[in-house]
Amino acid sequence: MFVTPAYAQAAAGGGGSGFEAFLPLILIFGVFYILLILPQQKKMKEHKATLSAIRRGDKVVTGGGIIGTVTKVIDDTEITVEISDGVKVRVQRGLISTVLSKTEPVKGDKKSEGSGDSGKSGGGSGILGMLFGGKK
């Protein structure tokens, strides 16, 4: 006697479309994507840029927590890190977790990128050369 009215009330409540049933799931996925996935992708892109900018003399921390100084960049995937006086280890570039300090580019690298002898000529260095280490 009490069961029949309960089934009648439940049957009258149905009638929504399939899209309305999935709308909350779509909204939850959208919020999840915006709050979690996008910031993680941005962080990964920054880390990749940091790894590609590693050069000799940078102080780095490996994934295992070892702190050392980059002594040689072997190729795009490997570097040599000096962790103590005379102790050098080869490390995959992807396992560098943090770059603690960056070094200035070597002066020889700037000359090879520039026009060659312009830094040594008397009047060719300009204002920037006078401000940042040019002799005049």
Backbone hydrogen bonds, N-H to C=O, Kabsch-Sander energy under -0.5 kcal/mol:
donor,donor_aa,acceptor,acceptor_aa,energy
6,A,2,F,-0.9
7,Y,3,V,-1.9
8,A,4,T,-1.8
9,Q,5,P,-2.0
10,A,6,A,-1.8
11,A,7,Y,-1.9
12,A,8,A,-1.2
13,G,9,Q,-0.7
13,G,10,A,-0.6
14,G,11,A,-0.6
21,A,17,S,-0.9
22,F,18,G,-1.3
23,L,19,F,-1.2
26,I,22,F,-2.3
27,L,23,L,-2.4
28,I,24,P,-2.4
29,F,25,L,-2.3
30,G,26,I,-2.2
31,V,27,L,-2.4
32,F,28,I,-2.5
33,Y,29,F,-2.4
34,I,30,G,-2.2
35,L,31,V,-2.7
36,L,32,F,-2.2
37,I,32,F,-1.0
38,L,33,Y,-2.2
40,Q,36,L,-1.3
41,Q,37,I,-2.3
42,K,38,L,-2.1
43,K,39,P,-2.3
44,M,40,Q,-2.3
45,K,41,Q,-2.0
46,E,42,K,-2.2
47,H,43,K,-2.2
48,K,44,M,-2.2
49,A,45,K,-2.0
50,T,46,E,-2.2
51,L,47,H,-2.4
52,S,48,K,-2.0
53,A,49,A,-1.0
54,I,51,L,-1.1
57,G,70,V,-3.1
58,D,55,R,-1.8
59,K,101,S,-1.9
60,V,58,D,-0.6
60,V,68,G,-2.7
61,V,98,T,-2.7
62,T,66,I,-2.6
63,G,95,L,-1.9
65,G,62,T,-1.6
68,G,60,V,-2.3
69,T,82,E,-2.2
70,V,58,D,-2.8
71,T,80,T,-2.8
72,K,80,T,-1.4
74,I,72,K,-0.8
74,I,78,E,-1.1
75,D,78,E,-1.7
79,I,91,V,-2.7
80,T,72,K,-3.3
81,V,89,V,-3.2
82,E,69,T,-3.3
83,I,81,V,-0.7
83,I,87,V,-2.0
84,S,87,V,-1.1
87,V,84,S,-1.9
88,K,86,G,-0.7
89,V,81,V,-2.9
91,V,79,I,-3.2
93,R,77,T,-2.6
95,L,92,Q,-1.5
96,I,93,R,-1.5
97,S,61,V,-2.3
97,S,95,L,-0.6
98,T,61,V,-1.6
100,L,59,K,-2.1
100,L,98,T,-0.7
101,S,59,K,-1.4
109,D,106,V,-1.0
110,K,106,V,-1.3
111,K,107,K,-1.7
112,S,108,G,-1.7
113,E,109,D,-1.7
114,G,110,K,-2.1
116,G,111,K,-0.8
117,D,115,S,-1.3
120,K,117,D,-0.8
121,S,117,D,-1.1
129,G,125,S,-1.1
130,M,126,G,-1.6
131,L,127,I,-2.5
132,F,128,L,-2.6
133,G,130,M,-0.6
134,G,129,G,-4.7
136,K,134,G,-0.5
